[in-house]
């Protein structure tokens, strides 16, 4: 790593590249979660390339990477099986005026992997799929309102969701007013919401699980509420898909939604997402029914052959190599090591690892036990200096035991600094600049 005598990481070329990015791209990145405001000041690496569980920045520094591609690259970068599948299709053309046979092969493969679904339509990003689910639910029920889980951070870039966030500028107020929220795990509150908006709610949309397991009977209870109130149950499986099981959370917990959306891990970095669900509903977006047509999903690039080939290779790799099991094993080793390192440095109540082993995140708490962006900044600085790029602790299957061990060693060093800051009740001297910021905020 290129560091000064102080042990601080120096990123001269990345800083120059970030200036070029901001000059040409609003926000300096094509995803807000990748913005340099999410990293300590002057410590936002610009990536040159990646292989397996490692990435290199334009300054030549190598990092062990977590949360790869915002959880999308779960097999590791440039996975040989995926790359070979993509290469085979590149020489055969990628987009045609009529469907490719690859489209039906990919659909068959997906529905074999997620047998709780009966039809599937592919797109390029998660927002397309979730918005299509909402549109379909409204069409099928004839109802205007969307009920989303207010405890889950993100569903779509489209107005029905973004209008409910602090970044609602540019979205008519009436749009956001049609979206209402229910709390995760609370069936009584959800039933009250459905009663308050009786015959108005088209769908319930939520991630089936996040940092905590669903309470016993909760998902089945939602299924019953949706049936009783005549609304569509939608599972957003962008994250849980494959990481919870090959068949998603619905396959693991045994509760079947009407519609579900997949993405992220589906393509191992290639752009592909999916809307799947019951034939009775999905056919509304097709040609073989007598009702009004529904504009479900229609994307020029939704069926690029190489992305669908990547998805098929990913699903084959998951099922043949028990990737989900490996993700859990690696995550359990990492979580245990981080917790032990934090406890040994006296910060076990302040650096908190949460989530399913295959989808770990961490919280940084101040001396009063409150979430702190300042302490997060301090922690990220020390991780980066140790060659660990970790906005989360979400693992890929390309990690090995040596990577985990090195990560734990670096976490221990970071926790020693964390303890000093807690003792001083002031992390500022160790931040070396402004704190990192949350994505959703009203002002810059």
Phi, psi and omega per residue, in radians:
X1 nan 2.491 3.107
X2 -1.500 1.757 -3.110
X3 -2.213 2.694 3.038
X4 -1.382 3.082 3.139
X5 -1.068 -0.414 3.137
X6 -1.314 -0.132 -3.076
X7 1.554 0.012 3.137
X8 -1.406 2.502 3.106
X9 -1.292 2.418 3.118
X10 -1.996 2.186 -3.066
X11 -2.208 1.143 -3.079
X12 -1.050 -0.882 -3.091
X13 -1.225 -0.626 3.087
X14 -1.119 -0.682 3.115
X15 -1.107 -0.729 3.096
X16 -1.127 -0.728 3.136
X17 -1.157 -0.627 3.090
X18 -1.124 -0.651 3.077
X19 -1.115 -0.723 3.089
X20 -1.106 -0.720 3.134
X21 -1.062 -0.819 -3.113
X22 -1.176 -0.517 -3.136
X23 -1.219 -0.442 -3.019
X24 -2.046 -0.394 -3.043
X25 -2.188 2.090 3.089
X26 -0.955 2.174 -3.114
X27 1.502 -0.158 3.103
X28 1.288 0.175 3.127
X29 -2.861 2.837 -3.132
X30 -1.623 0.013 3.042
X31 -2.401 2.231 -3.090
X32 -1.041 -0.571 -3.132
X33 -1.189 -0.228 3.080
X34 -1.722 0.067 -3.077
X35 -1.122 2.690 -3.134
X36 -1.254 -0.207 3.032
X37 -1.234 -0.229 3.100
X38 -1.477 -0.035 -3.080
X39 -2.207 2.785 3.114
X40 -1.011 2.673 -3.078
X41 -1.004 2.257 -3.141
X42 1.152 0.260 3.121
X43 -2.249 0.860 3.080
X44 -1.965 1.671 -3.087
X45 -1.110 2.448 2.986
X46 -1.770 2.202 -2.927
X47 -1.453 2.388 3.022
X48 -1.579 -0.864 -3.100
X49 -2.904 2.939 3.113
X50 -2.484 2.682 3.038
X51 -2.626 2.237 -3.111
X52 1.082 -2.246 -3.114
X53 -1.643 0.151 -3.065
X54 -2.076 2.590 2.999
X55 -2.268 2.717 3.105
X56 -2.112 2.404 3.089
X57 -1.613 3.054 -3.071
X58 -1.226 -0.201 3.040
X59 -1.534 -0.068 3.131
X60 1.621 0.049 3.123
X61 -1.365 2.450 3.095
X62 -1.830 2.456 3.137
X63 -2.267 2.571 2.808
X64 -1.380 2.223 -3.009
X65 -1.905 2.333 3.028
X66 -2.043 2.749 -3.107
X67 1.157 0.516 -2.969
X68 -0.831 2.161 3.087
X69 0.969 0.722 -3.093
X70 0.941 0.829 3.101
X71 1.337 0.106 -3.053
X72 -1.488 -0.493 -3.025
X73 -1.716 1.240 -3.000
X74 -1.387 -0.292 3.107
X75 -1.653 -0.071 -3.041
X76 1.674 2.745 -3.071
X77 -1.221 2.486 3.087
X78 0.942 0.793 3.136
X79 -1.076 2.223 -2.998
X80 -0.988 -0.726 -3.090
X81 -1.151 -0.677 3.139
X82 -1.266 -0.786 -3.127
X83 -1.058 -0.724 -3.141
X84 -1.138 -0.721 3.108
X85 -1.083 -0.703 3.119
X86 -1.164 -0.777 -3.136
X87 -1.018 -0.695 -3.121
X88 -1.056 -0.638 -3.104
X89 -1.437 -0.495 -3.067
X90 -1.028 -0.626 -3.132
X91 -1.381 -0.096 -3.077
X92 -1.871 0.076 -3.094
X93 1.633 2.627 -3.006
X94 -2.032 -0.282 -3.040
X95 -2.743 2.315 -3.027
X96 -2.288 3.012 -3.129
X97 -1.386 -0.226 3.060
X98 -2.302 2.847 -3.118
X99 -1.031 2.514 3.020
X100 -1.519 2.660 3.061
X101 -1.062 -0.423 3.103
X102 -1.053 -0.527 -3.106
X103 -1.125 -0.754 3.129
X104 -1.285 -0.606 3.090
X105 -1.114 -0.719 3.118
X106 -1.168 -0.677 3.104
X107 -1.124 -0.757 3.122
X108 -1.091 -0.720 -3.127
X109 -1.153 -0.742 -3.133
X110 -1.113 -0.816 -3.078
X111 -1.232 -0.410 3.005
X112 -1.275 -0.573 -3.139
X113 -1.368 -0.633 -3.126
X114 -2.058 1.331 -2.976
X115 -1.232 -0.174 3.088
X116 -1.296 -0.233 3.075
X117 -1.719 2.663 -3.103
X118 -1.977 -0.412 3.061
X119 -2.485 2.765 -3.125
X120 -2.547 2.569 3.003
X121 -2.335 2.332 -3.056
X122 -1.672 2.648 3.059
X123 -2.506 -2.880 -3.044
X124 -1.867 -0.415 -3.124
X125 -2.531 2.862 -3.048
X126 -1.134 -0.636 -3.107
X127 -1.074 -0.682 3.086
X128 -1.002 -0.754 -3.060
X129 -1.249 -0.776 -3.122
X130 -1.185 -0.677 3.115
X131 -1.174 -0.639 3.063
X132 -1.094 -0.672 3.102
X133 -1.095 -0.743 3.123
X134 -1.128 -0.783 -3.141
X135 -1.078 -0.752 -3.138
X136 -1.130 -0.743 3.125
X137 -1.070 -0.726 3.107
X138 -1.128 -0.703 -3.135
X139 -1.154 -0.768 -3.078
X140 -1.181 -0.710 -3.060
X141 -1.586 -0.368 -3.040
X142 1.241 0.361 -3.083
X143 -1.940 2.651 -3.028
X144 -1.636 -0.457 -2.937
X145 -1.577 2.585 3.043
X146 -1.994 2.259 3.058
X147 -1.887 2.012 -3.139
X148 -1.980 2.782 3.097
X149 -1.328 2.013 -3.083
X150 -1.249 -0.200 3.137
X151 -1.565 -0.047 -3.121
X152 -1.835 2.412 -2.861
X153 -1.331 -0.488 -2.960
X154 -2.721 2.374 3.085
X155 -2.221 -0.580 -3.037
X156 -2.922 2.718 2.991
X157 -1.461 -0.072 -3.051
X158 -1.452 2.875 -2.938
X159 -1.039 -0.645 -3.075
X160 -1.015 -0.491 3.089
X161 -1.761 -0.880 -3.068
X162 -1.045 -0.494 3.093
X163 -1.103 -0.247 3.117
X164 -1.670 -0.047 -3.066
X165 -1.769 2.950 3.063
X166 -1.106 -0.262 3.128
X167 -1.731 0.886 -3.034
X168 -1.611 0.108 3.138
X169 -1.016 2.361 3.125
X170 1.596 -0.030 -3.113
X171 -1.970 2.162 3.141
X172 -0.987 2.404 -3.069
X173 -0.991 -0.645 -3.107
X174 -1.060 -0.494 -3.140
X175 -1.163 -0.862 3.141
X176 -1.141 -0.481 -3.118
X177 -1.195 -0.317 3.114
X178 -1.473 -0.070 3.097
X179 -1.871 2.188 3.132
X180 -2.110 2.865 -3.010
X181 -2.183 2.577 3.025
X182 -2.237 2.655 -3.123
X183 -1.446 2.528 3.123
X184 -1.193 2.406 3.029
X185 1.458 -0.017 -3.046
X186 -2.030 1.616 -3.109
X187 -1.180 -0.635 -3.115
X188 -1.111 -0.742 3.132
X189 -1.156 -0.644 3.121
X190 -1.179 -0.711 3.103
X191 -1.119 -0.674 3.101
X192 -1.097 -0.706 3.117
X193 -1.091 -0.786 -3.136
X194 -1.143 -0.581 3.075
X195 -1.243 -0.662 3.137
X196 -1.128 -0.639 3.118
X197 -1.946 0.855 -3.081
X198 -0.934 2.249 3.114
X199 1.105 0.375 3.096
X200 -2.021 -0.381 -3.028
X201 -1.543 2.073 -3.134
X202 -1.364 -0.660 -3.057
X203 -2.693 2.728 2.897
X204 -1.855 2.139 3.136
X205 -2.174 2.323 -3.106
X206 -2.800 2.820 2.882
X207 -1.376 2.263 -3.087
X208 -1.096 -0.439 3.082
X209 -2.739 2.678 3.071
X210 -2.375 -1.991 -3.074
X211 -1.401 -0.238 3.081
X212 -2.219 2.659 3.089
X213 -1.228 2.587 3.090
X214 -1.089 2.413 3.087
X215 -1.000 2.629 -3.138
X216 -0.934 2.236 3.096
X217 1.399 -0.023 -3.033
X218 -1.171 -0.908 -3.092
X219 -1.125 -0.691 3.074
X220 -1.109 -0.624 3.093
X221 -1.151 -0.671 3.061
X222 -1.119 -0.700 3.109
X223 -1.024 -0.762 -3.133
X224 -1.177 -0.725 3.117
X225 -1.085 -0.779 3.134
X226 -1.055 -0.763 3.134
X227 -1.117 -0.760 -3.063
X228 -1.206 -0.569 -3.104
X229 -1.727 0.065 3.036
X230 1.217 0.537 3.105
X231 -2.003 2.895 -3.053
X232 -1.581 2.317 3.091
X233 -1.676 2.099 -3.094
X234 -2.059 2.175 3.016
X235 -1.734 2.128 2.989
X236 -1.475 1.808 -3.081
X237 -1.829 0.452 3.125
X238 -0.975 -0.700 -3.123
X239 -1.691 -0.783 -3.077
X240 -1.224 -0.456 3.117
X241 -1.017 2.094 -3.134
X242 1.395 -0.741 -3.134
X243 -1.216 -0.535 3.090
X244 -1.504 -0.771 2.992
X245 -2.880 2.897 3.123
X246 -1.017 -0.536 -3.134
X247 -1.671 0.260 3.107
X248 1.378 -3.045 3.104
X249 -1.150 -0.563 3.129
X250 -1.100 -0.607 3.081
X251 -1.263 -0.595 -3.121
X252 -1.308 -0.783 -3.033
X253 -1.620 -0.216 3.046
X254 1.316 0.414 3.063
X255 -2.002 2.165 -3.017
X256 -1.720 2.072 3.065
X257 -1.374 2.923 3.023
X258 -1.277 -0.707 3.125
X259 -2.369 2.654 3.037
X260 -2.566 2.699 -3.101
X261 -2.170 2.401 -3.120
X262 -2.223 2.707 3.081
X263 -3.027 -2.511 3.092
X264 0.770 -1.730 -3.041
X265 -1.089 -0.303 -3.056
X266 -0.989 -0.621 -3.084
X267 -1.959 0.032 -3.071
X268 0.867 0.784 3.104
X269 1.827 -0.409 3.058
X270 -1.383 2.617 -2.996
X271 -1.395 1.789 3.065
X272 -2.727 2.382 3.033
X273 -2.390 3.026 -3.072
X274 -2.576 2.452 2.903
X275 -1.911 2.177 -3.091
X276 -2.310 2.785 3.106
X277 2.931 -2.870 -3.093
X278 -1.197 2.417 -3.117
X279 -0.985 -0.732 -3.098
X280 -0.955 -0.661 3.130
X281 -1.469 -0.828 -3.036
X282 -1.059 -0.582 -3.125
X283 -1.105 -0.325 3.069
X284 -1.053 -0.453 3.112
X285 -1.603 0.162 -3.086
X286 -1.892 -2.767 -3.062
X287 -1.984 -0.120 -3.007
X288 -1.887 0.986 3.024
X289 -2.643 2.926 -3.015
X290 -1.804 0.004 -3.097
X291 -1.537 -3.028 3.076
X292 -1.106 2.486 3.132
X293 -1.258 2.515 3.088
X294 -2.006 2.233 3.087
X295 -1.388 1.514 -3.005
X296 -1.332 -1.248 3.104
X297 -2.563 2.261 3.084
X298 -2.605 1.771 -3.050
X299 -2.209 2.335 -3.140
X300 -0.985 -0.706 -3.032
X301 -1.858 0.186 -3.051
X302 -1.094 -0.431 -3.093
X303 -2.088 0.574 3.026
X304 -0.898 2.253 -2.989
X305 -1.117 -0.650 -3.077
X306 -1.225 -0.569 3.095
X307 -1.222 -0.677 3.094
X308 -1.180 -0.624 3.061
X309 -1.109 -0.690 3.083
X310 -1.064 -0.766 -3.137
X311 -1.078 -0.736 3.120
X312 -1.116 -0.707 3.124
X313 -1.138 -0.676 3.105
X314 -1.074 -0.846 -3.099
X315 -1.107 -0.698 3.100
X316 -1.102 -0.746 -3.136
X317 -1.123 -0.775 3.113
X318 -1.013 -0.826 -3.042
X319 -1.305 -0.628 -3.083
X320 -1.438 -0.469 -3.034
X321 -1.979 0.168 -3.137
X322 0.847 0.948 -3.120
X323 -1.108 -0.702 3.140
X324 -1.029 -0.736 3.092
X325 -1.082 -0.704 3.122
X326 -1.147 -0.715 3.108
X327 -1.026 -0.729 3.132
X328 -1.169 -0.723 3.131
X329 -1.093 -0.821 3.120
X330 -1.091 -0.760 -3.129
X331 -1.113 -0.685 3.118
X332 -1.123 -0.707 3.113
X333 -1.124 -0.757 -3.132
X334 -1.151 -0.813 -3.116
X335 -1.053 -0.756 -3.141
X336 -1.107 -0.739 -3.133
X337 -1.155 -0.750 3.141
X338 -1.140 -0.769 -3.141
X339 -1.096 -0.702 3.121
X340 -1.155 -0.738 3.136
X341 -1.114 -0.759 3.140
X342 -1.114 -0.758 -3.139
X343 -1.126 -0.695 -3.103
X344 -1.153 -0.458 3.115
X345 -1.662 0.059 3.071
X346 1.385 0.392 3.133
X347 -2.177 0.402 -3.090
X348 -1.084 -0.410 3.102
X349 -1.600 0.026 -3.054
X350 -2.082 -0.584 2.992
X351 -1.817 1.840 -2.960
X352 -2.025 2.153 3.091
X353 -1.614 2.280 -3.077
X354 -2.316 2.794 2.993
X355 1.849 2.978 3.047
X356 -1.131 2.596 -3.043
X357 -0.979 -0.544 -3.131
X358 -1.440 -0.015 -3.022
X359 -2.629 0.996 -3.031
X360 -1.393 2.442 2.963
X361 -2.200 2.995 3.076
X362 -2.342 2.610 3.072
X363 -1.991 2.466 3.079
X364 -1.966 2.045 -3.055
X365 -1.959 2.519 -3.115
X366 -1.431 -2.989 -3.074
X367 -1.122 -0.303 3.103
X368 -1.749 0.080 3.136
X369 1.414 0.296 3.140
X370 -1.711 2.534 3.081
X371 -0.985 2.381 -3.013
X372 -2.391 2.098 3.029
X373 -1.236 -0.496 3.118
X374 -1.154 -0.805 3.114
X375 -1.219 -0.538 3.045
X376 -1.098 -0.707 3.132
X377 -1.063 -0.835 3.117
X378 -1.006 -0.807 -3.089
X379 -1.129 -0.800 -3.141
X380 -1.091 -0.649 3.125
X381 -1.023 -0.780 -3.090
X382 -1.253 -0.615 3.079
X383 -1.094 -0.828 -3.134
X384 -1.039 -0.731 3.137
X385 -1.091 -0.468 3.129
X386 -1.633 0.110 3.093
X387 1.441 0.526 3.112
X388 -2.169 2.053 3.114
X389 -1.768 1.818 -2.925
X390 -2.530 1.388 2.964
X391 -1.157 -0.304 3.004
X392 -2.557 -3.081 3.009
X393 -1.967 0.546 3.119
X394 -1.253 2.143 -3.016
X395 -1.573 2.750 2.897
X396 -1.986 2.791 -3.105
X397 -1.274 -0.135 -3.139
X398 -1.406 -0.228 3.084
X399 -1.117 2.646 3.014
X400 -2.202 3.108 -3.069
X401 -1.066 -0.631 3.133
X402 -1.115 -0.684 3.095
X403 -1.081 -0.785 -3.141
X404 -1.101 -0.786 -3.126
X405 -1.070 -0.759 3.122
X406 -1.113 -0.728 3.122
X407 -1.029 -0.786 -3.140
X408 -1.103 -0.694 3.093
X409 -1.062 -0.763 -3.139
X410 -1.180 -0.690 3.084
X411 -1.045 -0.726 3.125
X412 -1.051 -0.751 3.102
X413 -1.114 -0.694 3.118
X414 -1.156 -0.635 -3.129
X415 -1.208 -0.503 3.074
X416 -1.112 -0.714 3.085
X417 -1.210 -0.686 3.101
X418 -0.973 -0.765 -3.138
X419 -1.089 -0.709 3.110
X420 -1.064 -0.751 -3.129
X421 -1.148 -0.706 3.097
X422 -1.105 -0.721 3.133
X423 -1.111 -0.592 3.115
X424 -1.459 -0.171 -3.066
X425 0.956 0.558 -3.120
X426 -2.814 1.871 3.138
X427 -1.403 -0.124 -2.988
X428 -0.915 -0.812 -3.110
X429 -1.046 -0.356 -3.098
X430 -1.803 0.018 -3.135
X431 -1.502 -0.578 3.141
X432 0.965 0.705 3.122
X433 2.533 -2.983 -3.096
X434 -1.174 2.734 3.109
X435 -1.300 2.752 2.982
X436 -1.144 2.791 -3.002
X437 -2.205 2.673 3.041
X438 -1.242 2.640 3.136
X439 -1.101 -0.899 -3.075
X440 -1.526 1.817 3.074
X441 -2.621 2.690 -3.024
X442 -1.372 -0.637 -3.071
X443 -1.992 2.793 3.137
X444 -1.214 nan nan
